[in-house]
Amino acid sequence: MENKIVITAMVMADYNQVIQLWSTSEGIGLSDADSKENLERFLQRNLGLSFVAKSGSQIIGAVLAGHDGRRGYLHHLCVSSAYRRHGIGSTLVETCLGKLKEQGIKKCHLFVFTTNRDGLIFWNKIKFNRREELYLLSRNLD
Ligand SMILES: CC(C)(COP(=O)(O)OP(=O)(O)OC[C@H]1O[C@@H](n2cnc3c(N)ncnc32)[C@H](O)[C@@H]1OP(=O)(O)O)[C@@H](O)C(=O)NCCC(=O)NCCS
């Protein structure tokens, strides 16, 4: 890696690069929830909890984090393929968890596609336990 990797809080100016990173990666499922308007609302409701990793001005990693007062949630953790296996993904996660902890949150959940084998290995490695007793249920509201 040529440049030093810097982790900073995600801001709306990062949106285009972050969407580009997510949309070109396997394992990330984008939806209408990721529109500019919705991301802005998410960042405002969860100030200072989401992060990007930068090499110079290039965003090479990103993660969303938030909480609902009870539990924390991570979404869309992604590291550019050329920068993987250098600890950037786990640093992004630990940075989010540190901030959630500061806000009194004691447990954090996340969603993983059942087909995302490498992602599951990564999460297991950093001590996120797969819940065998739960299903995720969803309903559209429109
Ligand atoms: C998952 C992801 C974010 C990991 O990022 P990363 O920066 O490579 O992760 P780290 O370097 O911090 O990995 C920490 C440890 O996890 C394990 N790990 C990470 N990726 C792995 C892989 N592909 N296969 C096996 N183990 C892996 C390793 O034990 C690694 O430590 P090591 O490199 O010292 O052996 C990255 O692979 C990615 O962006 N994947 C595509 C998007 C995705 O699936 N995101 C998760 C959505 S739920």
The ligand as an SDF file (V2000), in Angstrom:
LIG
                    3D

 48 50  0  0  0  0  0  0  0  0999 V2000
  -15.3430   -8.7430    4.5100 C   0  0  0  0  0  0  0  0  0  0  0  0
  -14.3180   -7.6390    4.2420 C   0  0  0  0  0  0  0  0  0  0  0  0
  -14.9180   -6.2990    4.6140 C   0  0  0  0  0  0  0  0  0  0  0  0
  -13.0570   -7.8970    5.0900 C   0  0  0  0  0  0  0  0  0  0  0  0
  -12.1930   -6.7980    4.9560 O   0  0  0  0  0  0  0  0  0  0  0  0
  -10.6140   -6.9350    5.1850 P   0  0  0  0  0  0  0  0  0  0  0  0
  -10.0460   -5.5650    5.2780 O   0  0  0  0  0  0  0  0  0  0  0  0
  -10.0180   -7.8470    4.1840 O   0  0  0  0  0  0  0  0  0  0  0  0
  -10.6010   -7.6700    6.6160 O   0  0  0  0  0  0  0  0  0  0  0  0
   -9.3690   -7.8340    7.6250 P   0  0  0  0  0  0  0  0  0  0  0  0
   -8.0860   -7.6760    6.9000 O   0  0  0  0  0  0  0  0  0  0  0  0
   -9.6050   -6.9380    8.7850 O   0  0  0  0  0  0  0  0  0  0  0  0
   -9.5540   -9.3580    8.0700 O   0  0  0  0  0  0  0  0  0  0  0  0
   -9.4780   -9.7660    9.4210 C   0  0  0  0  0  0  0  0  0  0  0  0
   -9.3990  -11.2680    9.4510 C   0  0  0  0  0  0  0  0  0  0  0  0
  -10.6110  -11.8430    8.9340 O   0  0  0  0  0  0  0  0  0  0  0  0
  -10.2950  -13.0510    8.2120 C   0  0  0  0  0  0  0  0  0  0  0  0
  -10.6490  -12.8820    6.7930 N   0  0  0  0  0  0  0  0  0  0  0  0
  -10.9260  -11.7300    6.1420 C   0  0  0  0  0  0  0  0  0  0  0  0
  -11.2300  -11.9750    4.8410 N   0  0  0  0  0  0  0  0  0  0  0  0
  -11.1190  -13.3120    4.6920 C   0  0  0  0  0  0  0  0  0  0  0  0
  -11.2820  -14.1810    3.5710 C   0  0  0  0  0  0  0  0  0  0  0  0
  -11.6320  -13.7080    2.3520 N   0  0  0  0  0  0  0  0  0  0  0  0
  -11.0950  -15.5040    3.7490 N   0  0  0  0  0  0  0  0  0  0  0  0
  -10.7350  -16.0010    4.9610 C   0  0  0  0  0  0  0  0  0  0  0  0
  -10.5540  -15.2160    6.0680 N   0  0  0  0  0  0  0  0  0  0  0  0
  -10.7450  -13.8870    5.9200 C   0  0  0  0  0  0  0  0  0  0  0  0
   -8.8040  -13.2740    8.3660 C   0  0  0  0  0  0  0  0  0  0  0  0
   -8.5970  -14.0820    9.5100 O   0  0  0  0  0  0  0  0  0  0  0  0
   -8.3080  -11.8590    8.6030 C   0  0  0  0  0  0  0  0  0  0  0  0
   -7.0940  -11.8200    9.3030 O   0  0  0  0  0  0  0  0  0  0  0  0
   -5.7030  -12.2170    8.5380 P   0  0  0  0  0  0  0  0  0  0  0  0
   -5.7040  -11.4810    7.2240 O   0  0  0  0  0  0  0  0  0  0  0  0
   -4.6630  -11.7260    9.4910 O   0  0  0  0  0  0  0  0  0  0  0  0
   -5.7420  -13.6920    8.3620 O   0  0  0  0  0  0  0  0  0  0  0  0
  -13.8960   -7.6200    2.7440 C   0  0  0  0  0  0  0  0  0  0  0  0
  -13.4770   -8.9220    2.3640 O   0  0  0  0  0  0  0  0  0  0  0  0
  -15.0010   -7.1930    1.8200 C   0  0  0  0  0  0  0  0  0  0  0  0
  -15.1900   -5.9820    1.5760 O   0  0  0  0  0  0  0  0  0  0  0  0
  -15.7620   -8.1640    1.2720 N   0  0  0  0  0  0  0  0  0  0  0  0
  -16.8230   -7.8410    0.3180 C   0  0  0  0  0  0  0  0  0  0  0  0
  -17.9900   -7.1540    0.9730 C   0  0  0  0  0  0  0  0  0  0  0  0
  -18.5880   -8.0000    2.0620 C   0  0  0  0  0  0  0  0  0  0  0  0
  -18.8510   -9.1830    1.9020 O   0  0  0  0  0  0  0  0  0  0  0  0
  -18.8330   -7.3500    3.2090 N   0  0  0  0  0  0  0  0  0  0  0  0
  -19.4820   -7.9650    4.3300 C   0  0  0  0  0  0  0  0  0  0  0  0
  -20.9360   -7.7030    4.1930 C   0  0  0  0  0  0  0  0  0  0  0  0
  -21.8490   -8.4930    5.4850 S   0  0  0  0  0  0  0  0  0  0  0  0
  1  2  1  0
  2  3  1  0
  2  4  1  0
  2 36  1  0
  4  5  1  0
  5  6  1  0
  6  7  2  0
  6  8  1  0
  6  9  1  0
  9 10  1  0
 10 11  2  0
 10 12  1  0
 10 13  1  0
 13 14  1  0
 14 15  1  0
 15 16  1  0
 15 30  1  0
 16 17  1  0
 17 18  1  0
 17 28  1  0
 18 19  1  0
 18 27  1  0
 19 20  2  0
 20 21  1  0
 21 22  1  0
 21 27  2  0
 22 23  1  0
 22 24  2  0
 24 25  1  0
 25 26  2  0
 26 27  1  0
 28 29  1  0
 28 30  1  0
 30 31  1  0
 31 32  1  0
 32 33  2  0
 32 34  1  0
 32 35  1  0
 36 37  1  0
 36 38  1  0
 38 39  2  0
 38 40  1  0
 40 41  1  0
 41 42  1  0
 42 43  1  0
 43 44  2  0
 43 45  1  0
 45 46  1  0
 46 47  1  0
 47 48  1  0
M  END
$$$$
